[in-house]
Structures are given as C-alpha cells and as structure tokens.
Amino acid sequence: MASRVVITGIGIVSPIGCSRERFWQACLAGRSGVRRLESEWVTETRLSSQIGATIEDFDPRRAGIEPKLERVLDRTSMFALGAAAEAVRDAGLALELRTDSTGRDEPRLDGLDPRRVATVIGSGIGGITSLEISHALWRQTRSKTSVKRFSLPMLIPNAPAGQVAIRFGARGECKAVSTACAAGTMAIGDAWRLVRDGEADVALAGGVEGAARDEDAYSLLGFERLQTLSRRNDEPERASRPFDRDRDGFVLGEGAAVLVLEREEHAAARGARPYAAISGYASNCDARSMMQLDETGRSVVELIHAALRSADVGPTAVDLVSAHGTSTLSNDRTESKALRAVFGARCDDLPVTSLKSMTGHAIAGSGPMETAAAALSLREGLLTPTINYETPDPECAVLVVANRPWPRPAGVCLKLSYGFGGHNACLVVTRV
C-alpha cells in the first residue's frame, strides 16, 4: 500500500503577504492585493487594463539572497527561493554546509540524504523580465557587452527549480513543469507521485511567476490582446470577482508558493506536524483550444473522477472545492457546469472558493498558493472567502464562499487548475 504524503512546510510570496502567516491572515481578512499599475509602459501606451496584483514587500535578504546573487537572478527565481526558504524552515529542516572529499562546502538539509530530496517547480512564463531587458539592450546597442553574461540562465523556465535545488543541495530528481496556469498544481502532483512511490523521501514542490510587474508590461499586453483582463481600473480591489455576474476578466498577478512534501511516517519519525495530506492527483488535456476550456466541461468532469479514484474516495466525501475561478466569463461558467455534473444537487451545499479574488491570477504560482490556503483551511476549520461576490450569476450555479471566512469543518478538498493549451490538474487535499 502506498504511503500517505503530507505537507509539512509552507512558504509563500504573494501580493497579499510575503510569508505564510501574513498570507493566511490576509486570506481571512479578505484583503485584496490588486492595485493600479504606475509603470509608464502601462499609462503612456494606454493599455485598457492598468491593474495588477504585484509583489511590493519582498525582501531578498530575508530569503538569504545576497546582493551578489541577486544580480544574476530573475524575479521568478528570487520568489521561488524566498518561498522555498520559508517552507524549509517551516518544516523544521535545517540547512547546513558540509565539506566534501575535495574540500568544497556543499549545502544540504540536515538529517536527509540529498540524493532523495526532489525539486519540482512550475512556471508558465519563466524569466520573461530578464528576457525583455537583455533582448532590448541587444537590439538597441548591438553590443554584447551591454547584455548580462548570465542572461540566458536567468530567463530559462527551469531556472527556479535549478536555483532551489542548488540552494538546498537537493540532488534527487529536479525538474520544471511548464503547463501555463496548471504548472504549479501539476508540479505538486508530480512531486506527490515521487514521494508516494518511494522515489524521494522529501520534495520541494510548487510554482512561481514574476511577470505582473515586468519591465515593459509585455505580459500584461499579451493577455490584454487576448481580451481576458478586467478593465475595472478605477476600482482595482474590486476587479477580480470570480463567479459574480458582473465579472469582466481576470487580474494578472505574480508570486510563489512552495510546499514540503514527505511520507507520513517520515514526517512522524522526525517529529514534524503536518498541515494536511495530498491524497490524490490527476491530470488530463482538453485537446480542443489553446486558450479556452472545453465549454462542455467534459474534461474537467473526467479529471475530478480520476483524482477521486486515485485518492480512493467518492464525490460524497468532498466538502470543499478550491476552484480555478479566474473571473473570466467562460472559465467560471464552464467550471460551474462541470462541478454541477459531478456533484449534482450537492452543489447547493458544497462550498466553492476562489483565492484569485484576492491574489489575482499568478499563473503557475496560483495553484500552489491555493493548495496552501486549502491545507490551512482544513487544519483551522476556516474556509477562505471569495471577495467581491455580490451578484450571483445564474450560469454559475455553485455555492460560493462569499466575502467572509466561513467557520466550517472540512475533511476533503478538491484543488482545480487549468492552463492554456488545455492542461487540467486536480489535487485531493485531506485533513490529517
């Protein structure tokens, strides 16, 4: 029988708080991280969406990133390192230096075999800020000396995973998942499989994005051209409103969340206290459109059933859904339809929540943030609210946890994520 995999550490870098505790308190307070963007590239080019959920209080020093290293890291890698550092501390794991046979100091997590520590980090867009800066300099100057020597390793999508593994001496499987908005959730699912199947004792897993405040708002422009963003510029904190009838698009966000996963008996042996367990996972693909969910909801229905089977539970066991809930017209409607198809009349009493109402859509960072919030909800018996939910949409017939936290015990939560390209992922998170 496969071992149960538990979450023993949580690290957060988010628009509503750059630590697990500040993030959780902001969740319970229903605090929005969306603000008006002041970049000249946003205002002077008259982008129709001029809001974003950006990171404003990240301290590289607190994450152990020295100034010399900061100069060769993209924002995505810095956010990932910050979240990973907190997750490791939170799990009660100590980072130490050991001298190898050649006299070189090597980092490692005390008490762990570094060959059995895995790293799986998702990123949808990767180091786009570094790409923009280096490419612009090359185009403008036609001089190689104007471009940072380390531009390439700064911008590649696997940089966050590689940097986290290097920082903690994690010599087990290390990989990056790049499946757009599903990448972070898929990274946790892949890490769960590694730990469950005995390929690793511990995994550092999560997702990261750093594009909401990039150099020239190119990421914002890209989503605007697809007409997916909210234009509620005069009310930024009220712009992200999943499942509400008056929603008009998502808000681009950024940030990171990293979880420490380990087998339950491994955690117990070292005295670690789990937040929750990952009990099941499934992924599939719509194979229909690069940008939109299959509006029939068929793939999501199949996904949920597959995830529940992997956890060996049925739909009646689920008492919380952490939705993808982007605040776009099509996504929320399709997701609601799929939930109704799976749970039927239970949807009238099955709480559904979307953290993106507060954090915006952090692409690969969103799923892991939402998984962290779900784990904390299960432990604390408090369901995080979907803020800005004011007018029910008849086409989104689900019970939304609206505007305030609900004191309600929950034992099994579904965490759903979908990404451009038809990538779908679902985690089953359970109380321990």
C-alpha positions as CSV (number, residue, x, y, z in Angstrom):
1,M,0.0,0.0,0.0
2,A,1.3,3.4,-1.0
3,S,2.3,5.7,1.9
4,R,0.3,8.9,2.6
5,V,2.0,12.1,1.6
6,V,1.8,15.0,3.9
7,I,2.5,18.7,3.7
8,T,4.9,19.7,6.5
9,G,6.2,23.1,5.3
10,I,4.6,26.0,3.5
11,G,6.4,29.0,2.1
12,I,4.6,32.0,0.4
13,V,5.5,35.0,-1.6
14,S,2.2,36.7,-2.6
15,P,0.6,40.0,-3.3
16,I,-1.3,39.8,0.0
17,G,1.7,38.7,2.1
18,C,5.3,37.5,1.8
19,S,5.1,34.9,4.5
20,R,2.7,32.0,5.4
21,E,1.3,33.8,8.4
22,R,0.8,37.2,6.7
23,F,-0.8,35.4,3.7
24,W,-3.2,33.4,5.9
25,Q,-4.2,36.5,7.9
26,A,-4.9,38.4,4.7
27,C,-6.9,35.5,3.3
28,L,-9.1,35.5,6.4
29,A,-9.4,39.3,6.3
30,G,-10.5,39.2,2.6
31,R,-7.7,41.6,1.7
32,S,-7.1,42.3,-2.0
33,G,-3.6,42.6,-3.4
34,V,-4.7,44.3,-6.6
35,R,-3.5,47.8,-7.3
36,R,-3.2,50.4,-10.0
37,L,0.0,50.0,-12.0
38,E,2.1,53.1,-12.3
39,S,4.5,52.0,-15.0
40,E,5.0,54.4,-17.9
41,W,4.6,51.4,-20.2
42,V,1.1,50.9,-18.8
43,T,-0.1,54.5,-18.7
44,E,1.5,56.1,-21.7
45,T,0.6,53.2,-24.1
46,R,-3.0,53.4,-22.7
47,L,-3.4,49.7,-22.1
48,S,-7.1,49.1,-21.4
49,S,-6.2,47.1,-18.3
50,Q,-4.0,49.1,-15.9
51,I,-4.2,47.0,-12.8
52,G,-2.3,44.0,-11.4
53,A,-1.6,42.0,-8.2
54,T,2.1,42.7,-7.7
55,I,4.7,41.9,-5.1
56,E,5.7,45.0,-3.2
57,D,7.3,43.9,0.0
58,F,9.6,41.0,-0.9
59,D,12.9,41.2,0.9
60,P,15.7,39.2,-0.8
61,R,17.8,39.4,2.3
62,R,15.2,37.5,4.4
63,A,15.3,34.8,1.8
64,G,19.0,34.5,2.2
65,I,19.7,36.1,-1.2
66,E,22.9,38.1,-1.1
67,P,23.3,41.2,-3.3
68,K,25.9,39.4,-5.5
69,L,23.5,36.6,-6.2
70,E,20.5,38.9,-6.7
71,R,22.2,40.5,-9.7
72,V,22.1,37.1,-11.5
73,L,18.6,36.1,-10.6
74,D,15.3,36.9,-12.4
75,R,12.3,37.8,-10.2
76,T,10.8,34.4,-10.6
77,S,13.9,32.7,-9.2
78,M,14.1,35.1,-6.3
79,F,10.4,34.5,-5.4
80,A,10.9,30.7,-5.7
81,L,14.0,30.9,-3.4
82,G,12.1,33.0,-0.9
83,A,9.1,30.7,-0.7
84,A,11.4,27.6,-0.6
85,A,13.5,29.1,2.3
86,E,10.4,29.7,4.4
87,A,8.9,26.2,3.6
88,V,12.1,24.5,4.6
89,R,12.2,26.5,7.9
90,D,8.5,25.8,8.5
91,A,9.1,22.1,8.1
92,G,11.7,22.2,10.8
93,L,14.5,21.3,8.3
94,A,17.9,23.0,8.9
95,L,20.3,24.0,6.1
96,E,23.9,23.2,6.8
97,L,27.2,23.2,5.0
98,R,29.3,20.1,4.8
99,T,32.8,19.7,3.4
100,D,33.0,17.1,0.7
101,S,36.1,14.9,-0.2
102,T,37.6,17.7,-2.3
103,G,37.3,20.3,0.4
104,R,34.4,22.1,-1.1
105,D,31.5,23.2,1.1
106,E,28.2,21.6,0.0
107,P,24.7,22.7,1.3
108,R,22.4,20.0,2.5
109,L,19.3,19.6,4.6
110,D,20.4,18.2,7.9
111,G,19.3,14.6,8.5
112,L,18.3,14.0,4.9
113,D,20.0,12.0,2.1
114,P,20.4,14.8,-0.6
115,R,20.0,12.1,-3.3
116,R,16.5,11.6,-2.0
117,V,15.4,15.2,-1.9
118,A,13.4,16.1,-5.1
119,T,12.6,19.5,-6.5
120,V,9.6,20.2,-8.8
121,I,8.8,23.8,-9.5
122,G,6.3,25.0,-12.2
123,S,6.4,28.3,-14.1
124,G,4.2,29.2,-17.0
125,I,6.2,32.2,-18.3
126,G,9.6,31.9,-16.7
127,G,12.1,34.7,-16.7
128,I,10.3,37.0,-19.1
129,T,11.6,40.1,-17.4
130,S,15.2,39.1,-17.9
131,L,14.4,38.2,-21.5
132,E,12.9,41.5,-22.2
133,I,15.7,43.5,-20.7
134,S,18.5,41.6,-22.3
135,H,16.8,41.5,-25.7
136,A,16.1,45.2,-25.7
137,L,19.7,46.0,-24.8
138,W,21.0,43.8,-27.6
139,R,18.6,45.4,-30.1
140,Q,19.4,48.9,-29.0
141,T,23.1,48.7,-28.7
142,R,24.1,45.8,-30.9
143,S,26.8,45.3,-28.3
144,K,27.3,42.0,-26.5
145,T,28.9,43.8,-23.5
146,S,25.7,45.6,-22.7
147,V,23.9,42.3,-22.1
148,K,24.4,40.5,-18.7
149,R,26.7,37.5,-19.0
150,F,24.2,35.3,-17.2
151,S,21.1,36.5,-19.1
152,L,20.4,33.0,-20.5
153,P,20.4,31.1,-17.2
154,M,18.3,33.9,-15.7
155,L,15.5,33.6,-18.3
156,I,15.1,29.9,-18.9
157,P,11.9,28.4,-17.3
158,N,13.8,25.8,-15.3
159,A,15.9,28.4,-13.5
160,P,13.6,28.5,-10.4
161,A,13.8,24.7,-10.0
162,G,17.5,24.6,-10.6
163,Q,18.2,27.5,-8.2
164,V,16.1,25.9,-5.4
165,A,17.9,22.6,-5.8
166,I,21.3,24.3,-5.7
167,R,20.4,26.3,-2.7
168,F,19.3,23.3,-0.6
169,G,21.7,20.7,-2.1
170,A,18.7,18.7,-3.3
171,R,20.3,16.0,-5.6
172,G,17.2,13.9,-6.3
173,E,15.0,14.4,-9.3
174,C,14.8,18.1,-10.3
175,K,12.5,19.4,-13.0
176,A,10.5,22.3,-14.2
177,V,6.8,22.0,-15.2
178,S,5.7,24.5,-17.8
179,T,2.0,23.9,-18.5
180,A,0.8,27.5,-18.2
181,C,-1.7,28.2,-15.4
182,A,-1.8,24.5,-14.4
183,A,2.0,24.2,-14.0
184,G,2.3,24.8,-10.2
185,T,-0.5,22.3,-9.4
186,M,1.0,19.8,-11.8
187,A,4.4,20.3,-10.1
188,I,2.8,19.3,-6.7
189,G,1.1,16.4,-8.3
190,D,4.4,15.1,-9.9
191,A,6.2,15.6,-6.6
192,W,3.4,13.7,-4.8
193,R,3.9,10.7,-7.1
194,L,7.7,10.8,-6.5
195,V,7.2,10.7,-2.7
196,R,4.3,8.3,-2.8
197,D,6.2,5.8,-4.9
198,G,9.3,5.9,-2.8
199,E,11.5,7.7,-5.4
200,A,12.1,10.5,-2.9
201,D,11.8,11.0,0.8
202,V,11.1,14.7,0.7
203,A,10.1,17.0,-2.2
204,L,10.2,20.8,-2.5
205,A,7.2,21.5,-4.8
206,G,5.3,24.5,-6.0
207,G,5.1,27.2,-8.6
208,V,6.2,30.7,-9.3
209,E,5.6,33.6,-11.6
210,G,7.1,37.1,-11.7
211,A,5.5,38.8,-14.7
212,A,2.9,41.2,-13.3
213,R,5.5,43.9,-12.8
214,D,7.8,43.2,-15.7
215,E,10.0,45.8,-17.4
216,D,7.7,47.0,-20.1
217,A,4.3,45.4,-19.3
218,Y,4.7,42.9,-22.1
219,S,3.0,40.1,-20.3
220,L,0.1,42.4,-19.5
221,L,-0.1,43.4,-23.1
222,G,-0.2,39.8,-24.2
223,F,-3.2,39.0,-22.1
224,E,-4.9,42.2,-23.0
225,R,-4.6,41.4,-26.7
226,L,-6.5,38.2,-25.9
227,Q,-9.2,40.2,-24.2
228,T,-9.0,38.2,-21.0
229,L,-8.2,41.0,-18.4
230,S,-10.5,43.1,-16.2
231,R,-10.8,46.8,-17.1
232,R,-12.1,47.9,-13.8
233,N,-9.2,50.3,-13.4
234,D,-10.9,52.7,-11.1
235,E,-11.7,50.0,-8.6
236,P,-8.7,47.7,-8.6
237,E,-9.5,46.0,-5.3
238,R,-13.0,45.1,-6.7
239,A,-11.8,44.0,-10.1
240,S,-11.3,40.2,-9.5
241,R,-14.7,38.8,-8.9
242,P,-14.9,35.1,-9.6
243,F,-18.4,33.7,-10.3
244,D,-20.0,37.1,-9.9
245,R,-22.4,38.1,-12.6
246,D,-20.5,41.4,-13.2
247,R,-17.1,39.9,-13.7
248,D,-15.2,41.2,-16.7
249,G,-11.9,39.3,-16.8
250,F,-9.0,38.2,-14.6
251,V,-6.3,40.4,-12.9
252,L,-2.7,39.4,-13.7
253,G,-0.8,38.5,-10.5
254,E,2.6,37.1,-9.5
255,G,4.2,35.3,-6.6
256,A,5.2,31.8,-5.5
257,A,4.3,29.1,-3.1
258,V,6.5,26.1,-2.2
259,L,5.4,23.1,-0.1
260,V,7.5,20.5,1.6
261,L,6.0,17.0,0.9
262,E,7.1,13.8,2.6
263,R,5.7,10.4,3.5
264,E,3.7,10.5,6.7
265,E,5.9,8.0,8.5
266,H,9.0,10.0,7.5
267,A,7.5,13.2,9.0
268,A,6.4,11.4,12.1
269,A,9.9,10.0,12.7
270,R,11.4,13.4,12.8
271,G,8.5,14.9,14.8
272,A,7.1,17.1,12.1
273,R,3.5,18.3,12.3
274,P,1.6,18.1,9.0
275,Y,-0.8,20.7,7.8
276,A,-2.7,18.3,5.6
277,A,-2.2,15.4,3.2
278,I,-2.1,15.1,-0.6
279,S,-4.2,12.0,-1.1
280,G,-4.8,12.0,-4.8
281,Y,-4.0,13.7,-8.1
282,A,-4.9,13.5,-11.8
283,S,-4.2,15.5,-14.9
284,N,-5.6,15.4,-18.5
285,C,-6.0,17.6,-21.5
286,D,-8.9,19.1,-23.3
287,A,-7.1,18.9,-26.7
288,R,-9.5,21.5,-28.1
289,S,-8.2,25.0,-27.8
290,M,-5.0,26.9,-26.8
291,M,-6.9,29.5,-24.8
292,Q,-10.4,28.3,-23.7
293,L,-11.7,25.4,-21.6
294,D,-13.8,22.9,-23.5
295,E,-17.2,24.5,-22.8
296,T,-18.8,21.1,-22.4
297,G,-16.9,20.7,-19.2
298,R,-16.3,17.0,-20.1
299,S,-12.5,17.0,-19.4
300,V,-13.0,18.6,-16.0
301,V,-15.6,16.1,-15.1
302,E,-13.3,13.2,-16.1
303,L,-10.4,14.9,-14.3
304,I,-12.3,15.1,-11.0
305,H,-13.4,11.5,-11.1
306,A,-9.9,10.4,-11.9
307,A,-8.4,12.4,-9.0
308,L,-11.1,11.0,-6.6
309,R,-10.3,7.4,-7.7
310,S,-6.6,8.0,-7.1
311,A,-7.5,9.0,-3.5
312,D,-9.9,6.1,-3.2
313,V,-12.8,8.4,-2.2
314,G,-16.1,9.2,-3.9
315,P,-17.8,12.6,-4.7
316,T,-19.9,12.4,-1.5
317,A,-16.7,12.7,0.6
318,V,-15.7,16.1,-0.9
319,D,-16.8,19.1,1.3
320,L,-14.7,21.9,-0.2
321,V,-13.7,22.9,-3.7
322,S,-10.8,25.3,-4.3
323,A,-11.7,26.4,-7.8
324,H,-9.5,27.7,-10.6
325,G,-12.1,30.6,-10.6
326,T,-10.3,33.1,-12.8
327,S,-13.1,35.7,-13.0
328,T,-13.5,35.3,-16.8
329,L,-16.9,34.8,-18.2
330,S,-16.2,31.5,-19.9
331,N,-13.9,29.8,-17.3
332,D,-16.3,30.4,-14.4
333,R,-19.3,29.2,-16.3
334,T,-17.6,26.0,-17.6
335,E,-16.1,25.2,-14.2
336,S,-19.5,25.6,-12.5
337,K,-21.1,23.4,-15.2
338,A,-18.5,20.7,-14.5
339,L,-19.0,20.8,-10.8
340,R,-22.7,20.5,-11.2
341,A,-22.2,17.5,-13.4
342,V,-20.1,15.7,-10.8
343,F,-21.9,16.7,-7.6
344,G,-25.4,17.3,-8.8
345,A,-27.7,18.7,-6.1
346,R,-24.8,18.6,-3.6
347,C,-23.6,21.8,-5.3
348,D,-26.3,23.7,-3.4
349,D,-24.4,22.9,-0.2
350,L,-20.8,22.3,-1.4
351,P,-18.6,25.4,-0.6
352,V,-16.6,26.7,-3.5
353,T,-13.9,29.3,-3.1
354,S,-11.5,31.2,-5.4
355,L,-8.4,32.8,-3.9
356,K,-7.8,34.7,-7.2
357,S,-10.4,37.2,-5.9
358,M,-7.6,38.4,-3.6
359,T,-4.3,37.4,-5.2
360,G,-5.2,37.9,-8.9
361,H,-4.1,35.2,-11.3
362,A,-0.4,34.4,-10.6
363,I,-0.3,31.8,-13.5
364,A,1.9,28.9,-12.2
365,G,2.0,30.5,-8.7
366,S,-1.7,30.4,-8.2
367,G,-2.4,26.6,-7.8
368,P,0.3,26.2,-5.1
369,M,-0.9,29.3,-3.2
370,E,-4.5,27.9,-3.4
371,T,-3.3,24.5,-2.2
372,A,-1.5,26.1,0.7
373,A,-4.7,28.0,1.6
374,A,-6.7,24.8,1.3
375,A,-4.3,22.9,3.6
376,L,-4.6,25.8,6.2
377,S,-8.4,25.8,5.8
378,L,-8.6,22.1,6.6
379,R,-6.4,22.4,9.6
380,E,-8.1,25.5,11.0
381,G,-11.7,24.8,10.1
382,L,-12.0,28.2,8.3
383,L,-12.8,28.4,4.6
384,T,-11.2,31.4,2.8
385,P,-13.7,33.8,1.1
386,T,-14.2,34.7,-2.4
387,I,-14.3,38.5,-2.1
388,N,-16.3,40.8,-4.5
389,Y,-19.0,38.2,-4.9
390,E,-22.1,40.5,-4.9
391,T,-24.5,39.3,-7.6
392,P,-25.0,35.6,-8.3
393,D,-24.7,34.5,-11.9
394,P,-27.5,32.1,-13.0
395,E,-24.9,30.4,-15.2
396,C,-22.6,29.7,-12.2
397,A,-24.9,27.7,-10.0
398,V,-22.4,26.8,-7.2
399,L,-22.3,27.8,-3.5
400,V,-19.6,30.4,-3.3
401,V,-17.9,31.2,0.0
402,A,-18.7,34.8,-0.3
403,N,-16.8,37.8,1.2
404,R,-16.0,36.4,4.6
405,P,-14.4,33.3,6.0
406,W,-16.8,30.5,6.9
407,P,-16.2,28.6,10.1
408,R,-16.9,25.1,8.7
409,P,-15.0,21.9,9.3
410,A,-13.9,20.2,6.1
411,G,-12.1,16.9,5.5
412,V,-11.6,16.6,1.8
413,C,-10.8,19.5,-0.7
414,L,-10.5,19.4,-4.4
415,K,-8.0,21.9,-5.9
416,L,-8.6,22.5,-9.6
417,S,-6.3,24.3,-12.1
418,Y,-6.5,24.7,-15.9
419,G,-3.9,26.2,-18.3
420,F,-3.6,27.5,-21.8
421,G,-3.2,24.5,-24.1
422,G,-5.9,22.5,-22.4
423,H,-3.8,21.4,-19.4
424,N,-6.0,20.4,-16.5
425,A,-4.9,19.3,-13.0
426,C,-6.7,18.3,-9.8
427,L,-5.3,17.6,-6.3
428,V,-7.2,15.9,-3.5
429,V,-6.2,17.5,-0.2
430,T,-7.3,15.9,3.0
431,R,-7.3,16.8,6.7
432,V,-4.8,14.9,8.9
